Amino acid sequence: MTAIDIATLGEDVPLLEAIRTTRAIRRLKPDPVPDALIRKVCEAGTFAPSGGNRQPWKFIAVTDPGRRRWVADRYRPIFLKYIQPAVELAEKDPDFPERKKKMQRAAIHLAEHLHEAPVHLFVAGWTRRGQAQDQALMPAVMNILLACRAVGLGASLTTLHRSFQKECDEWLGLPEGCPTTALIPIGWPIGKYGTPPRKPIDEVLFWNRFDAERESDVRQGGAA
Ligand SMILES: Cc1cc2nc3c(=O)[nH]c(=O)nc-3n(C[C@H](O)[C@H](O)[C@H](O)COP(=O)(O)O)c2cc1C
């Protein structure tokens, strides 16, 4: 790969375009990602809002191959045990939407290749009750996903590691009261960024008051 200028990389991507084209990229090349680039996307995370501006986040970038395998060896069996049966049913169902099948296949690919993702970025945060605090940390997670999009890295939000969270948090060396919320596997994408499938805005935007009649009309496939 030719040398990249990390300081300027991604700085010219229009914000709204990045928002519209940030999708879960679960197929990643095993090629290494410069530490400085991971630092840059995590720095974007630090610009997220937080209650009282407490900035509760800690980012742990796991890059060591043996340590990534440790994570993958725990993620994979849990994913396959709980999610693959549903995926197999969907594959046999001709009415199951192809778009969702594609997403499931990509999620299986991630589970089977997680050890190859060059960076396992864990997002953890301080909390009073010892529980993972999604609402406090997800804004930072979203900033990181957007920053990855801007600099051309592939990334996706996962939470499956919470099934072995206690073991994982101890293994990461996190103190009590600072649990992990998210695991973001990051690497250079095999596929391309693109507009993800989303409901049209007029299906989900209401003015002044939620309109249940229009909502039921939309659900039944009628005119909005
Ligand atoms: C709270 C939360 C938890 C998620 N956990 C996982 C996960 O454990 N594994 C995974 O592959 N994707 C996970 N996702 C990603 C969603 O599946 C993804 O956002 C969805 O498939 C839409 O993808 P798209 O943006 O490419 O359309 C999670 C997303 C959210 C918001």
Ligand as a Chemical Component Dictionary entry (heavy atoms), coordinates in Angstrom:
data_LIG
# 
_chem_comp.id                   LIG 
_chem_comp.type                 NON-POLYMER 
_chem_comp.pdbx_formal_charge   0 
_chem_comp.three_letter_code    LIG 
# 
loop_
_chem_comp_atom.comp_id 
_chem_comp_atom.atom_id 
_chem_comp_atom.alt_atom_id 
_chem_comp_atom.type_symbol 
_chem_comp_atom.charge 
_chem_comp_atom.model_Cartn_x 
_chem_comp_atom.model_Cartn_y 
_chem_comp_atom.model_Cartn_z 
_chem_comp_atom.pdbx_ordinal 
LIG C1  C1  C 0 -27.031 -1.955 19.650 1  
LIG C2  C2  C 0 -26.546 -2.681 18.424 2  
LIG C3  C3  C 0 -25.929 -3.929 18.562 3  
LIG C4  C4  C 0 -25.446 -4.632 17.436 4  
LIG N1  N1  N 0 -24.815 -5.831 17.619 5  
LIG C5  C5  C 0 -24.322 -6.488 16.529 6  
LIG C6  C6  C 0 -23.588 -7.725 16.682 7  
LIG O1  O1  O 0 -23.379 -8.225 17.799 8  
LIG N2  N2  N 0 -23.093 -8.343 15.569 9  
LIG C7  C7  C 0 -23.262 -7.806 14.326 10 
LIG O2  O2  O 0 -22.787 -8.404 13.337 11 
LIG N3  N3  N 0 -23.930 -6.607 14.148 12 
LIG C8  C8  C 0 -24.455 -5.959 15.215 13 
LIG N4  N4  N 0 -25.106 -4.746 15.056 14 
LIG C9  C9  C 0 -25.158 -4.125 13.714 15 
LIG C10 C10 C 0 -26.506 -4.218 13.083 16 
LIG O3  O3  O 0 -26.800 -5.553 12.774 17 
LIG C11 C11 C 0 -26.451 -3.321 11.836 18 
LIG O4  O4  O 0 -26.489 -2.003 12.292 19 
LIG C12 C12 C 0 -27.588 -3.579 10.898 20 
LIG O5  O5  O 0 -27.362 -4.822 10.307 21 
LIG C13 C13 C 0 -27.697 -2.517 9.823  22 
LIG O6  O6  O 0 -26.577 -2.615 9.000  23 
LIG P1  P1  P 0 -26.373 -1.583 7.787  24 
LIG O7  O7  O 0 -26.056 -0.274 8.414  25 
LIG O8  O8  O 0 -25.236 -2.139 6.990  26 
LIG O9  O9  O 0 -27.667 -1.553 7.022  27 
LIG C14 C14 C 0 -25.598 -4.057 16.150 28 
LIG C15 C15 C 0 -26.211 -2.787 16.026 29 
LIG C16 C16 C 0 -26.676 -2.105 17.124 30 
LIG C17 C17 C 0 -27.315 -0.733 16.962 31 
# 
loop_
_chem_comp_bond.comp_id 
_chem_comp_bond.atom_id_1 
_chem_comp_bond.atom_id_2 
_chem_comp_bond.value_order 
_chem_comp_bond.pdbx_ordinal 
LIG C1  C2  SING 1  
LIG C2  C3  SING 2  
LIG C2  C16 DOUB 3  
LIG C3  C4  DOUB 4  
LIG C4  N1  SING 5  
LIG C4  C14 SING 6  
LIG N1  C5  DOUB 7  
LIG C5  C6  SING 8  
LIG C5  C8  SING 9  
LIG C6  O1  DOUB 10 
LIG C6  N2  SING 11 
LIG N2  C7  SING 12 
LIG C7  O2  DOUB 13 
LIG C7  N3  SING 14 
LIG N3  C8  DOUB 15 
LIG C8  N4  SING 16 
LIG N4  C9  SING 17 
LIG N4  C14 SING 18 
LIG C9  C10 SING 19 
LIG C10 O3  SING 20 
LIG C10 C11 SING 21 
LIG C11 O4  SING 22 
LIG C11 C12 SING 23 
LIG C12 O5  SING 24 
LIG C12 C13 SING 25 
LIG C13 O6  SING 26 
LIG O6  P1  SING 27 
LIG P1  O7  DOUB 28 
LIG P1  O8  SING 29 
LIG P1  O9  SING 30 
LIG C14 C15 DOUB 31 
LIG C15 C16 SING 32 
LIG C16 C17 SING 33 
# 
